[in-house]
Amino acid sequence: MSESKWTFSQDFYTEFHAKAADITSRLDDLKHGSPTPGAVQAVAVDVSRLAKSLVEATGGLPSYDQRQCEMHIKSLEMAVEVLRGASCAVPKFSFKKKAAKAKTDDPAIHAVSIPLNVSPVTGSVKALSSLSCRYLTAADFEHRATSGELTLSDLATCIVNLLPKDGHSMDISAIHVQRLTDCVLLLPRISGSILLHNLSNCVLVAGCHQFRMHSSTNADVYLSAVSNPIIEHCSNIRFAEYPDTLMQNPEPQGNTASTVQDFSHIRSTPSPNWSVLPKDYRQQCWPVTPLEGQTLLDELKRILPGGDISQN
Amino acid sequence: MGLLTIIRKSRRKEKEMRILFLGLDNAGKTTILKKINGEDISSISPTLGFNIKTFVHRSYTLNIWDVGGQRTLRPYWRNYFEQTDAIVWVVDSSDRVRIQDCKEELHNLLQEDRLTGASLLVFANKQDIHGSMTDKEIHDLLGLSGIKSHHWKISPCSAVTGYNLIAGLDWVVEDVAHRLYYSSMVPDRGENSLDTVSPPPPQTVV
């Protein structure tokens, strides 16, 4: 590849991503606010402008870049379409499912009305998903006796306590967590890795070999990890050590909190996306016994970093 | 003497191979490499950037590039494509949630011109974890039977126990060696297949 072509492709790549990031953030704003057709249209125009610039650059880019950019455009276009749907109030679109659950004012009734959904995966996988206002323990899993992989997804205003109890511990070697809002997770120390996506306003106690957290905001993490924990596309994450009071076999632990790496901030300056949780703000009293109804909500309000439960 | 002959001759002298380890984050790429090398695997951090390992295996010098799989790092994979003889695509068999993601990334990768002709080994890692997907399941979920552009194979393995790692690497080395150094000899060797240890009966080849 000639020098000028190379420079061009590098420049284009940088510029493209800057513009795409700008559009993404505007889309996010619209998503969270109430999108007006005008605002959505303005974004749509910018997306098509970006698409045009990509078409014009055809031939000057390596094919892999070209494809990556095209895919990026496609995802932006889809996001715009979704917003268009929302702003015109087309009834077809409803991603209010989870939000509607959290809105219910009477948590006691709610707790009864939602059946335990074990996600439709085969094998002896442990999975909990789509629940709200619950205190969950190992007893809520179907495959208590087996060991292996654990999946938690789509939970709102829940406390999940999987700490060993009466000598019974779950033998877990990998944990996958997705889409949790206003939740407290008390997890034992496991030998494998923990992978989390899309948490907001959560408190997490965990011990593991590798820790990865993606696309999450406002979370307090009490962690014991033997390798460097990492975050990516996160903001406002606070780290502290695994609480001594919850530890089964207290062992000396490294200073996990100071070794966090932020993959969205690979620079020499400190990452603005995480901090060490100040000692005074650390939880001393953990909800290790089952709670329900209003006491569950009160306990969540006390512990969660947001101090409140989102009502949207 | 044609250009191809010259290239072949020079490469035969060096007997080198360049192998790229890719896959989503948390797949176990670095752990596999360290295990093969007999290094400590108890405190491996997620890879920020890349690792290079060079070692001799079956009389070939392998240059293995292990590139981080975090989402923010994936755009940089393209910087490592040049002159790649083989891709080892590592899959976390316990991660059902992201298997679709994994499929998309793999198929995107295979469209890349600079990877044309490279052998592809899919490692279905973490078989030690109870309830993990089998190699057969992963074969189906990743749509491997649709891959016609590359010579491929899927092997179940475990980086923690070391199960099947060497056998997988053997296949890679053999496949690349046949192509680079003996390609004029036997054109019709091993089919794309599911099984590593022994050649499967025809009906298991999907």
Interface residues (C-beta under 8 A of the other chain):
Chain A: P62 S63 Y64 D65 R67 Q68 M71 V121 G123 S124 V125 K126 T146 S147 G148 E149 T151 S153 D171 S173 A174 H176 Q178 G192 S193 L195 H209 Q210 R212 H214 V226 S227 N228 I230 E232 H233 Q261 F263 S264 I266
Chain B: D25 N26 S42 S43 I44 S45 P46 L48 Q70 R71 T72 L73 P75 R78 F81 D92 S94 D95 R96 V97 N108 Q111 E112 D113 R114 K126 D128 I129 H130 G131 S132 M133
